[in-house]
């Protein structure tokens, strides 16, 4: 079921341009007519900009589940820029929805991964001889997903890692963001 986003708060602002009522109404109607049921749009911001002969339109959608989708387009006509950015953002929303639906697997409740932060003694000998003291324990829900779903989780958030039950291997994995911008995957092996 696809529904229009008619109750979504939509802000239309201008940079280097005063926004007329007709262009504001046009942009608002376009955003309201994004007929996608997921991700659900909570708030929309349309930013219109004019620089010399360039007319650009940018849309920032704040959606449920802490998802933010952004797109921008630039042409020599403001109405064309709005049309193009609406098409671009609709494609991004469909792509996100398709990835989620394609990779959706039933969740397994009750599985958690526990992280413990250990205090380290002054020397290696102390560490070997003495029991480490647990300073803090955090619990993370472990959800079954494929690696590409875990990558999507990290890309759509500011998290540095995600702990998940690999749906392919059925083992707990950790996917983390590398300093070079890539991703690393930790998979358990038993020797």
Buried (B, 14 or more C-beta within 10 A) or exposed (E): EEEEBEEBEBEBEBEEBEBEEEBBEBBBBBBBEBEBEBBBBBEBBBBBBBEEEEBBBBBBBBBEEEBEBBBBBBBEEBBBBBBBBBEBBBEBBEEBBEBBEEBEEEEEEEEEBEEEEEEEBEEEEEBEEEEEEEEEEEEBEBBBBBBEBBBBBBEBEEEEBBBBBBBEEEEBBBBBBEEEEEBEEEEEEEE
